[in-house]
Amino acid sequence: MLQTLRTLIVDDEPLAIERLQILAGQQDGISLVGTASDGASALRMVDALAPDLLLCDIAMPDLNGLEVAAAIERLDNPPAIVFVTAFDRYAVAAFEVAAVDYLLKPVSPDRLTRAVSRVREWRAAERPSKQKSKWITEFWVQNRGEMLRIDAAQVDLIEAERDYMRLHVGARSWLIHQTIKSLEARMNPDQFMRIHRSKMIRRDGIVGLKHHGDGAWSVDLGEGGVHRIGRTYLHDVKAIMHA
């Protein structure tokens, strides 16, 4: 028998709340304990009702969903957070508040079912202490109308594309809304390094370095291809040979 998940819906749009109420009512083992139309109300209701799950919008006035999640995370027994939003641009920030899932509106019943299943797995698992790494450990990426979780340690290459960054994982790639400067500051330097003004690579993916005879060098990533090293970053890249 499924354990009932006591669920709080948080959204500043009444129609969005209504739609989630209908969808949640179609799920087995979901008990709706309340709704909140702003972040401050959500925190008060979490304190009073101790729900198991928050279905939470992100773009809300005053206290947004990310801030709500960050405040809730400090609790001794925080509820699971599933973001429900119309935007994918918050996907990089979602890792900071340990969201269990990230749903794009309009949410389908099947997609919500998968999110609820992940919540049950999350609640059943033993979770480590609340001390978090300051480095990015995962990404949320948009894929065919939904958000997928990508382990940062699986990313081979990160390339800038205008206002976006493309994450390469094997033969697949995804775009995230982020600049390379801000991303570089949040990637673990023991695992990733900048080789060009528009590229970062995973260090253990390096097969070798190639000298072109004109002072230029490239890094060989095997099946990930050969990539020119920018002069600004050449000294740091060559230093790995003497590490």
N, C-alpha and C positions, 0 to 999 in steps of 0.2 A: 504494500500500500504506500502510495506517495505521501511524503510529508508535505503538509500544506505550507505554502510560502505566503506569508502575510505581506501584502504588497501595497506600496504607496506610489501613486502616480503624481509626477510633478511636471507641470507645463503651464505656460502663461496664456495659452490659447484654448478657450473652452471647447472648440470643436476637436482639437487634438486630444484633450482629456477624454471627451466622449468616445472617440474612436478607440483609444487605448482601453477604456473601460469595457467596450464591447469585445475587443480582441482578448483581453485578459479573462473575461467571463467565459470564453470558449476554451480556455486552457484547463486541463486537469490539474488539481492540486494548487490552484491559485485562489487566494482569498483577499479581496480588495478591502483594505482597512481605512482608506481615505485618499483624498486628492488635495494637492496644493497648487496654487497659481503663481507662487513666487518662491525664491530661494529661502527667505527668512521664515516664511510659514512652513516650508519643508523641514527646516532644522528643528523648529518647535514641535512639529508632528513626529519627527524621528525620535526626539527626546521623550515625548509622551507615549508613543505607541510601540516603539522598538520593532519596526517592521523587519522582515527578512530580506526584502528586495525593494529597491527603488527603480522605477522606470522614469528616467529623468531627462528632460530637455536640457540643452546647453545654452542656447541664446535666449536669455531672459534678462529683463531690466534689473538694475541694482546687483543683486547676488546671482551670478550665473551658475550653470550646472557644474562647471569645473570647480568653482569655489565651494559649492555645496558639498561635492564629493570630497574635497580636501578636508573640510571641517569634519565630515562624518568619519573619515578614515582614522581620525585620532581617537575615536571611541574604542572602548575595550572589546566590544562585540559589534563591529559595524555591519550594516546590511550590505548585501551585494549591490553593486551599481551597474545598471545597464543604461547607457545613454541612448536616447531616441531623438534624433535631430535631422533637420533637413540639409545639413551642411557636412562636408567631409573635411573642412579646413582645420577642425579641432583634433584631427586624428593623432597628430604627433603629441599633443598635450595630454591625450587620454591616458598614456602610460603612467603619467605622474600620479594619477589618482587611482591606479589599479582597477580600472573598469573591467568588468567581466565580459562585457560585449558592447558593441557599438552598432546601433541600428539606424538605417536611413529611412526617413519618411518618404512615401507611405509604407508602413510596415505590413508585410503579409503575415497571415496566420502561421504559415510554415516557418517563416524566419523567426517569429516570436517563440515558437515551440523549440527551435534550436537554442535560442538564447536562454530560455528557462531551463533546458537540459544542462547547459553550461553552468548556470547558477547552482544547480543541484550538485554538480561535480565540484564546483568551487567550495561550496559549503561542506561537502564531505571530506575534502582534502585537508591535510594538516598544513597550516600556513606558517611561514617563518616569522621571525620577529618583525616589528614594524620599521626597523631601520632599513631605509631604502638606499639603493645606489644612486649617486648623483649622475650616473651615465645612463643614456638611453639603452634599455634592454629589449625593447620591442617597438614595433610600429603597427599602426592601424592603416590599412590601405583599402581603397575602394576597388571592388571587383564585381562587375555585373550587378550593380544596384545594391550591394551589401558591403560591409566592412570585414576584412580579414585581418587576423593577427599574424605578424611576421616577426620571428625571432631575429633580433639585430645580429646575432652571431652567424646567421645564415646569409647575410648580405655580402656579396662579393665586391660590388662596385657601386658608387653613388656619383651620379653625374648631374650637373646643373642644366636645366632646360627652362630658360626665361625665368619666370617667377616660381618654378617648381624644381623639385629634385626627383630624379629617376633612380629607384632602387633596383639593382640587378641581383637576382637570386637564381643562379644557374641560367637556364635558357629563358626565364620569365623576368618581367620587369613591371614595376608599378610607379605611378607618380604620386608624390605627396607635396602639399603646399608648404614649402619651407625654403629658407635661403641657406646656402652652403656655409656662410659665416656662422649663423646661429646653430646650425647642425654640428659643425666641427667642434664648437665649444661644449657640446653635450655628448659627443661620442668618446668612448674610452680610448685614450691614446695608446694604451697597451695593445689594443685590438685593431684600431683604424688609424690611418694616416693620410694627410693631404698630399697629393702629388702634383696638383695643378690648380690653378685658380677656379677650375670648374669640376674637379674630380677628387674623390676620396676612395681609398681601397682598404680592404681587410688585409692586415699585415701577413697573416698566415696563408693567404692565397697567392703570395708572390712566389713564382717559379724561378725567376732570375731577373737580372738587370742587363740591358743591352746598351753598349756604347756605339754611337754612330760616327765617331771620328771627327766630328765638327764641334765637339764640346757638348753635343746633345746626347741625352740618355733617355731610355724608355724602360718601363717596367713590364715584365712578361707575367701575365696572369693565367697562363696555360690556355684552357678553353675559353677563358674570359677575355682573351685577346691581348694585344700589345698596346700600351698607352704611353704617350710622350710625357716626360717629367718636366714640369715648369722649372725654370732656372731658380726661382725663389725657393723651391722646395728640394732642389737637388742634393744639397748638403745633408739634410735630414734623412732623405731616402738612402743615400749611399752609406750613411752611418749604420744602417742595419747590418751591413757586412762585417762590422767590427763590434757588434753588440755582444 
